[in-house]
Amino acid sequence: MSDAFDSHKITEWFRPKSALQRAQDSENHFVLRLVLLVVLFATIGAAGVLKVKRSTVGVRTAYDLVRTSDELRTQLDENRRLEAQLTGIKNPNLLRKEASDHFDMRSPTTGDQLEVD
């Protein structure tokens, strides 16, 4: 019984089809191919968008790192300048020169000392 069923199914595959059946099969295959093609293009497009997004995120991160590095370099230069200025202020000779040039001050002499009781 199962042999007859299988042989019947096999002969059905090779039986000539009518023109109407061939047209319907062709239309079904066309729709299937069209859907598969759209899915393929959508998948490729989505993969391309993800690839571009991933690469632009990398570039954006690199630009952020460069900007942060520039800000750090600027801050370090400012710190060095301020440290140099502070060191110059601690130098007694420069202090004396700045006091006399900018503030018209003079160095104290022994007669300028006052004793307080």
C-alpha positions as CSV (number, residue, x, y, z in Angstrom):
1,M,0.0,0.0,0.0
2,S,2.8,2.4,0.9
3,D,4.5,1.5,-2.4
4,A,1.5,2.5,-4.4
5,F,1.2,5.7,-2.5
6,D,4.8,6.6,-3.1
7,S,4.7,5.6,-6.7
8,H,1.6,7.7,-7.2
9,K,3.3,10.7,-5.6
10,I,6.4,10.2,-7.7
11,T,4.4,10.0,-10.9
12,E,2.5,13.1,-9.9
13,W,5.8,15.1,-9.9
14,F,6.5,14.2,-13.5
15,R,3.0,14.4,-14.9
16,P,2.7,17.2,-17.5
17,K,1.0,20.3,-16.1
18,S,-1.6,22.4,-17.8
19,A,-0.9,25.8,-19.1
20,L,-2.9,27.4,-16.3
21,Q,-1.0,25.4,-13.6
22,R,2.3,26.4,-15.2
23,A,1.3,30.0,-15.2
24,Q,0.3,29.9,-11.5
25,D,3.5,28.1,-10.6
26,S,5.5,30.7,-12.5
27,E,3.6,33.6,-10.8
28,N,4.2,32.0,-7.4
29,H,7.9,31.5,-8.1
30,F,8.1,35.1,-9.3
31,V,6.6,36.4,-6.1
32,L,8.9,34.1,-4.0
33,R,12.0,35.3,-6.0
34,L,10.9,38.9,-5.6
35,V,10.5,38.5,-1.8
36,L,13.8,36.8,-1.5
37,L,15.5,39.5,-3.6
38,V,14.0,42.3,-1.4
39,V,15.0,40.4,1.8
40,L,18.6,40.0,0.4
41,F,18.9,43.7,-0.5
42,A,17.4,44.8,2.9
43,T,19.9,42.5,4.6
44,I,22.9,43.9,2.6
45,G,21.7,47.4,3.1
46,A,21.3,46.9,6.9
47,A,24.8,45.4,7.1
48,G,26.2,48.4,5.1
49,V,24.4,50.9,7.4
50,L,25.8,49.1,10.5
51,K,29.3,49.0,9.0
52,V,29.2,52.7,8.2
53,K,27.8,53.5,11.6
54,R,30.5,51.5,13.3
55,S,33.3,53.2,11.3
56,T,31.9,56.6,12.0
57,V,31.7,55.9,15.7
58,G,35.4,55.0,15.6
59,V,36.3,58.2,13.7
60,R,34.2,60.3,16.1
61,T,35.9,58.6,19.1
62,A,39.3,59.3,17.5
63,Y,38.4,63.0,17.1
64,D,37.2,63.2,20.7
65,L,40.5,61.7,21.8
66,V,42.4,64.2,19.8
67,R,40.4,67.1,21.2
68,T,40.9,65.8,24.7
69,S,44.6,65.4,24.1
70,D,44.8,69.0,22.9
71,E,42.9,70.3,25.9
72,L,45.3,68.3,28.2
73,R,48.3,69.6,26.4
74,T,47.0,73.2,26.8
75,Q,46.3,72.6,30.5
76,L,49.8,71.2,31.0
77,D,51.4,74.2,29.2
78,E,49.3,76.6,31.4
79,N,50.4,74.7,34.5
80,R,54.1,74.9,33.5
81,R,53.7,78.6,32.8
82,L,52.1,79.2,36.2
83,E,54.8,77.1,37.9
84,A,57.5,79.1,36.2
85,Q,55.8,82.3,37.2
86,L,55.5,81.1,40.8
87,T,59.2,80.2,40.8
88,G,60.1,83.6,39.5
89,I,58.0,85.2,42.3
90,K,60.0,83.2,44.9
91,N,63.3,84.5,43.5
92,P,64.4,87.3,45.8
93,N,66.3,89.2,43.1
94,L,63.3,89.2,40.8
95,L,61.0,90.2,43.7
96,R,63.3,93.2,44.5
97,K,63.4,94.2,40.8
98,E,59.6,93.9,40.4
99,A,59.1,95.9,43.6
100,S,61.4,98.7,42.5
101,D,60.1,98.8,38.9
102,H,56.4,98.5,39.3
103,F,55.7,99.7,42.8
104,D,58.5,102.3,43.4
105,M,59.7,100.4,46.5
106,R,63.2,100.4,47.8
107,S,65.1,97.9,49.9
108,P,65.1,98.7,53.7
109,T,68.2,100.1,55.3
110,T,69.3,99.8,58.9
111,G,67.9,103.3,59.7
112,D,64.5,102.2,58.6
113,Q,64.0,99.8,61.4
114,L,61.7,100.8,64.2
115,E,61.6,99.2,67.6
116,V,58.2,98.9,69.3
117,D,58.0,98.9,73.1
